[in-house]
């Protein structure tokens, strides 16, 4: 079995960049929407984890 560490490192880097981008998007959303708006969205996400 051949392991391509370069490919793994590229994937790790890509995932890291995607996570940072999501954080930036979410931070901007929180800044530009009322507490009620974003907390309702977060509540839906959290509750969806319990319904599985």
KOLDORO-722336 format. One record per residue: y, x, z of N, C-alpha, C, O, CB in turn; residue in three letters; residue number from 0. Coordinates in nm, 4 decimals, decimal comma, always signed. Glycine has a CB too. Layout:
N
Y X Z Y X Z Y X Z Y X Z Y X Z ala NUM
...
! end
This chain:
52
-0,1179 +0,0846 +0,0000 +0,0000 +0,0000 +0,0000 +0,1235 +0,0886 +0,0000 +0,1392 +0,1760 +0,0853 +0,0002 -0,0960 +0,1218 unk 0
+0,2107 +0,0648 -0,0969 +0,3350 +0,1406 -0,1060 +0,4476 +0,0604 -0,0421 +0,4642 -0,0587 -0,0686 +0,3688 +0,1748 -0,2534 unk 1
+0,5228 +0,1268 +0,0404 +0,6377 +0,0632 +0,1042 +0,7630 +0,1240 +0,0442 +0,7828 +0,2454 +0,0479 +0,6348 +0,0810 +0,2600 unk 2
+0,8462 +0,0393 -0,0105 +0,9708 +0,0838 -0,0713 +1,0827 +0,0689 +0,0322 +1,1415 -0,0381 +0,0475 +1,0026 +0,0024 -0,2017 unk 3
+1,1104 +0,1791 +0,1026 +1,2114 +0,1745 +0,2080 +1,3517 +0,1525 +0,1538 +1,4357 +0,0932 +0,2214 +1,2078 +0,3018 +0,2880 unk 4
+1,3773 +0,1992 +0,0341 +1,5087 +0,1764 -0,0268 +1,5319 +0,0268 -0,0486 +1,6405 -0,0247 -0,0220 +1,5207 +0,2528 -0,1611 unk 5
+1,4302 -0,0410 -0,0964 +1,4412 -0,1853 -0,1183 +1,4591 -0,2591 +0,0146 +1,5385 -0,3528 +0,0240 +1,3165 -0,2381 -0,1921 unk 6
+1,3861 -0,2171 +0,1153 +1,3993 -0,2793 +0,2480 +1,5403 -0,2575 +0,3013 +1,6016 -0,3503 +0,3543 +1,2943 -0,2214 +0,3474 unk 7
+1,5919 -0,1367 +0,2880 +1,7273 -0,1065 +0,3355 +1,8325 -0,1875 +0,2607 +1,9301 -0,2327 +0,3204 +1,7565 +0,0425 +0,3205 unk 8
+1,8131 -0,2062 +0,1302 +1,9066 -0,2890 +0,0532 +1,9044 -0,4330 +0,1032 +2,0091 -0,4965 +0,1153 +1,8723 -0,2844 -0,0970 unk 9
+1,7857 -0,4840 +0,1320 +1,7728 -0,6216 +0,1811 +1,8374 -0,6369 +0,3192 +1,9045 -0,7365 +0,3465 +1,6242 -0,6626 +0,1872 unk 10
+1,8166 -0,5387 +0,4044 +1,8781 -0,5413 +0,5379 +2,0301 -0,5408 +0,5254 +2,0987 -0,6170 +0,5936 +1,8307 -0,4203 +0,6228 unk 11
+2,0818 -0,4560 +0,4394 +2,2267 -0,4479 +0,4175 +2,2806 -0,5798 +0,3611 +2,3863 -0,6269 +0,4031 +2,2604 -0,3312 +0,3215 unk 12
+2,2083 -0,6385 +0,2668 +2,2490 -0,7667 +0,2086 +2,2525 -0,8752 +0,3152 +2,3482 -0,9523 +0,3220 +2,1536 -0,8074 +0,0948 unk 13
+2,1487 -0,8818 +0,3987 +2,1453 -0,9815 +0,5055 +2,2606 -0,9630 +0,6030 +2,3222 -1,0604 +0,6463 +2,0129 -0,9744 +0,5802 unk 14
+2,2897 -0,8377 +0,6374 +2,3994 -0,8074 +0,7288 +2,5322 -0,8558 +0,6711 +2,6120 -0,9173 +0,7418 +2,4055 -0,6565 +0,7575 unk 15
+2,5558 -0,8283 +0,5431 +2,6799 -0,8713 +0,4781 +2,6893 -1,0226 +0,4718 +2,7974 -1,0783 +0,4905 +2,6894 -0,8129 +0,3374 unk 16
+2,5778 -1,0904 +0,4459 +2,5781 -1,2366 +0,4429 +2,6130 -1,2942 +0,5799 +2,6877 -1,3915 +0,5898 +2,4417 -1,2894 +0,3968 unk 17
+2,5587 -1,2337 +0,6851 +2,5892 -1,2801 +0,8209 +2,7366 -1,2601 +0,8536 +2,8001 -1,3488 +0,9106 +2,5021 -1,2064 +0,9237 unk 18
+2,7914 -1,1441 +0,8180 +2,9337 -1,1197 +0,8428 +3,0196 -1,2187 +0,7659 +3,1195 -1,2683 +0,8181 +2,9715 -0,9761 +0,8041 unk 19
+2,9818 -1,2474 +0,6435 +3,0571 -1,3431 +0,5630 +3,0530 -1,4815 +0,6271 +3,1550 -1,5503 +0,6323 +3,0014 -1,3489 +0,4198 unk 20
+2,9365 -1,5225 +0,6756 +2,9257 -1,6522 +0,7415 +3,0147 -1,6572 +0,8653 +3,0815 -1,7577 +0,8895 +2,7798 -1,6812 +0,7797 unk 21
+3,0160 -1,5500 +0,9433 +3,1004 -1,5458 +1,0633 +3,2477 -1,5623 +1,0253 +3,3214 -1,6356 +1,0913 +3,0792 -1,4127 +1,1403 unk 22
+3,2897 -1,4948 +0,9199 +3,4286 -1,5058 +0,8747 +3,4605 -1,6483 +0,8293 +3,5670 -1,7017 +0,8603 +3,4556 -1,4067 +0,7604 unk 23
+3,3683 -1,7085 +0,7564 +3,3889 -1,8465 +0,7097 +3,3970 -1,9413 +0,8285 +3,4851 -2,0272 +0,8335 +3,2749 -1,8901 +0,6140 unk 24
+3,3062 -1,9265 +0,9238 +3,3045 -2,0152 +1,0405 +3,4300 -1,9958 +1,1252 +3,4872 -2,0932 +1,1739 +3,1788 -1,9898 +1,1257 unk 25
+3,4729 -1,8718 +1,1429 +3,5945 -1,8448 +1,2204 +3,7150 -1,9113 +1,1544 +3,7998 -1,9684 +1,2230 +3,6179 -1,6923 +1,2339 unk 26
+3,7228 -1,9042 +1,0230 +3,8334 -1,9685 +0,9513 +3,8260 -2,1200 +0,9667 +3,9285 -2,1859 +0,9836 +3,8312 -1,9298 +0,8019 unk 27
+3,7061 -2,1748 +0,9609 +3,6881 -2,3193 +0,9783 +3,7355 -2,3630 +1,1166 +3,8059 -2,4630 +1,1305 +3,5404 -2,3585 +0,9580 unk 28
+3,6962 -2,2871 +1,2180 +3,7342 -2,3212 +1,3555 +3,8859 -2,3136 +1,3719 +3,9451 -2,3946 +1,4432 +3,6643 -2,2267 +1,4565 unk 29
+3,9484 -2,2163 +1,3060 +4,0938 -2,2008 +1,3157 +4,1687 -2,3142 +1,2473 +4,2778 -2,3517 +1,2904 +4,1362 -2,0685 +1,2554 unk 30
+4,1106 -2,3691 +1,1408 +4,1842 -2,4648 +1,0573 +4,1442 -2,6103 +1,0806 +4,1988 -2,6998 +1,0161 +4,1638 -2,4311 +0,9127 unk 31
+4,0500 -2,6354 +1,1714 +4,0078 -2,7718 +1,2014 +4,0211 -2,7978 +1,3510 +4,0180 -2,7053 +1,4322 +3,8623 -2,7961 +1,1545 unk 32
+4,0355 -2,9221 +1,3847 +4,0501 -2,9574 +1,5261 +3,9208 -2,9295 +1,6015 +3,8129 -2,9210 +1,5429 +4,0896 -3,1055 +1,5414 unk 33
+3,9346 -2,9156 +1,7322 +3,8170 -2,8940 +1,8171 +3,7145 -3,0052 +1,7988 +3,5940 -2,9801 +1,7996 +3,8583 -2,8848 +1,9642 unk 34
+3,7622 -3,1268 +1,7827 +3,6710 -3,2402 +1,7670 +3,5884 -3,2279 +1,6394 +3,4686 -3,2560 +1,6390 +3,7493 -3,3714 +1,7661 unk 35
+3,6536 -3,1855 +1,5311 +3,5829 -3,1711 +1,4030 +3,4717 -3,0674 +1,4111 +3,3559 -3,0975 +1,3825 +3,6810 -3,1327 +1,2924 unk 36
+3,5068 -2,9463 +1,4499 +3,4061 -2,8407 +1,4455 +3,3031 -2,8547 +1,5562 +3,1879 -2,8152 +1,5382 +3,4725 -2,7055 +1,4548 unk 37
+3,3425 -2,9109 +1,6721 +3,2426 -2,9270 +1,7781 +3,1418 -3,0355 +1,7410 +3,0248 -3,0271 +1,7784 +3,3108 -2,9614 +1,9121 unk 38
+3,1872 -3,1376 +1,6674 +3,0950 -3,2409 +1,6204 +2,9938 -3,1808 +1,5225 +2,8748 -3,2117 +1,5287 +3,1727 -3,3569 +1,5534 unk 39
+3,0416 -3,0952 +1,4324 +2,9532 -3,0292 +1,3368 +2,8513 -2,9406 +1,4096 +2,7327 -2,9405 +1,3767 +3,0355 -2,9454 +1,2367 unk 40
+2,8989 -2,8667 +1,5071 +2,8090 -2,7793 +1,5822 +2,7076 -2,8609 +1,6615 +2,5916 -2,8214 +1,6731 +2,8887 -2,6884 +1,6764 unk 41
+2,7502 -2,9731 +1,7154 +2,6613 -3,0621 +1,7904 +2,5483 -3,1143 +1,7008 +2,4331 -3,1219 +1,7433 +2,7411 -3,1802 +1,8500 unk 42
+2,5818 -3,1494 +1,5788 +2,4806 -3,1968 +1,4836 +2,3780 -3,0866 +1,4578 +2,2575 -3,1120 +1,4569 +2,5468 -3,2417 +1,3502 unk 43
+2,4261 -2,9656 +1,4370 +2,3363 -2,8533 +1,4112 +2,2446 -2,8279 +1,5307 +2,1234 -2,8139 +1,5141 +2,4169 -2,7271 +1,3787 unk 44
+2,3007 -2,8221 +1,6485 +2,2207 -2,7931 +1,7689 +2,1199 -2,9048 +1,7941 +2,0031 -2,8776 +1,8219 +2,3124 -2,7754 +1,8926 unk 45
+2,1635 -3,0283 +1,7847 +2,0718 -3,1396 +1,8076 +1,9594 -3,1445 +1,7048 +1,8486 -3,1883 +1,7356 +2,1478 -3,2701 +1,8060 unk 46
+1,9876 -3,1000 +1,5835 +1,8843 -3,1016 +1,4801 +1,7695 -3,0071 +1,5158 +1,6568 -3,0273 +1,4706 +1,9442 -3,0630 +1,3439 unk 47
+1,7961 -2,9069 +1,5945 +1,6927 -2,8128 +1,6349 +1,5953 -2,8748 +1,7351 +1,4803 -2,8320 +1,7446 +1,7562 -2,6886 +1,6945 unk 48
+1,6408 -2,9748 +1,8089 +1,5571 -3,0392 +1,9087 +1,4711 -3,1517 +1,8497 +1,3712 -3,1917 +1,9096 +1,6436 -3,0937 +2,0200 unk 49
+1,5094 -3,2014 +1,7346 +1,4394 -3,3147 +1,6737 +1,3188 -3,2716 +1,5916 +1,2543 -3,3556 +1,5289 +1,5344 -3,3929 +1,5862 unk 50
+1,2875 -3,1451 +1,5906 +1,1762 -3,0989 +1,5058 +1,0473 -3,1114 +1,5752 +0,9433 -3,0772 +1,5189 +1,1953 -2,9572 +1,4629 unk 51
! end
